[in-house]
Amino acid sequence: MSEKDSTNRVQVLSGNEACAMGALAADMRFYAGYPITPSSEIAEVLSLELPKTGGVFIQMEDEIASMGAIIGASLAGSKSMTATSGPGFSLMQENIGYASMAEVPCVIVNVMRGGPSTGLPTMPAQADVMQARWGTHGDHPIIAIAPYSVGETFDLTIRAFNLAEKFRTPVILLMDEILGHVNEKVVFPRSEEIQVVKRNRPGVAPQNYLPYANTESGVPPMVSFGEGYRYHVTGLAHDETGFPTNKAQDIERLLLRLNNKLERNRDQIIDYATDQFEDAEIGILSYGSSARSARHAVFLARQKGIKAGLFRLKTIWPFAGQEIADHTARLKAWVVPEMNLGQIAHEVEWAVGRSVPVHRINRVDGNPINPLEILAKIEEIC
Amino acid sequence: MSFRYEVRLSGEGGQGLVLAGKILAEAAAIFDNLNATQSQSYGPEARGGASRSEVIISDEDIDYPKAVHIDLLLALTQESCDRYHSDLKEGGILIADQSTVSQLPVGKFRSYLLPIIETARDKVGKALVANIVALGIIAGVSKIVSEEAMINAIEARVPKGTEELNRKAFQTGLEIAKKIG
């Protein structure tokens, strides 16, 4: 590696900039969006960089149209994405459901700010976690992942595209204002270290192609429009050909395949990290920027001789309930800091039952959770 | 021995505090090979309104990117001085601008009332570079980053054609630091 390469690989960047760069590294070539604080830098960087790659950047009239555009681009063969924050994420829900039902890979970035409604445009929150799971109606599969550092934002943005392509599903990248705007040192991977998943294409002639085939993996191969494979795409319940159906058997098969395709592949999707957890008695479970506060609190607790450890979710949905339960055996308690009123704490309670208490630390005033707040809770429990 | 050094640059929107924080972080992270984060808190306004930029410098991975116990506080308005001095740790450093701060708070920290904006305007030639004068003072007083790293980071970040002006602003800040050091 030349000296120049090594210098360029070390940069001070914001999470939003790293997200845009990760998308480019994942071969994303179509962006449609409507700028909104605190996500706007993603659009800003891509508006400059995408045209240089031959890609397309469109500033749309709103977020409903943005989702429509990236679904269309993906069906035509481009990896596509949009980025927004809470109010825009609300508008996108209808078409996220469409992408989920029609199995169109795409990436939706939500840099979370305080809500509800227009809420706190310039301040952080993590209160869209449940919206990411259930914002659109009906039983539907969804993947949501949450980075916690600028470097990890680059990596997980690439992963978001890989998961979308592999499982033919919309993937939501949940960031927050702190992560979007913090500038920090990043050492980028070499290009040969980056793995990019390509769409699984059918091995059959156009006349034999079933776009919604009930395959063993649950994920049918996908072709791009314009390549001679003609098929029908709809949000209505459909059979294996993609045409609408009212037959109970076909409907049930579709719904079960859709919802099982992520569950049966959950080991490939669920990702988490632990820190000082081996001998931990107090488990701190967190994600995104709050996990940074949590990690610092673990450091402070260890200085005081308290055996605290961090369990950090990198995949939010599907939920790592089994993995959390498996990490509960030697704990006295879980502590769940998050910038909302307990959206993930509730899932943790559900996962561990009554085996240990689950303590919540919630903050909804636009400020990050201070590590000292978490430390105080840890000391109170001990 | 690992360290974590926390800097808060505070004042109002338009004073270039976010840029100053980013330069300080880049000097540490890219040119001095340390770790650094820079974050900010701001309102919806483009000018005016309280503005605050925080830089954490460490030789280890930085988790919490916000200040917990501040080592060095820069205050370019009375409001920011009043609001944030209590976050200074014992033995920390407060640097305030003498044209905007009239009442210097008292506490278990060292405080300096210095002509930052005035120096930028009268000695360097442009009030706009007060943020870079302040960086010179911070570098000189804290010694947390090398002068060379700061100059490299400033030149890489400021608009083309203004390098000389900004270098002069930084050097002038360093000289102020030497006088009080």
Interface residues (C-beta under 8 A of the other chain):
Chain A: T7 V10 Q11 V12 T37 P121 T122 M123 I178 H181 V182 N183 E184 K185 S289 R292 S293 R295 H296 F299 P368 N370 P371 L372
Chain B: G21 K22 A25 E26 A29 I30 N35 A36 T37 Q38 S39 Q40 S41 Y42 G43 P44 I62 D63 Y64 P65 K66 V68
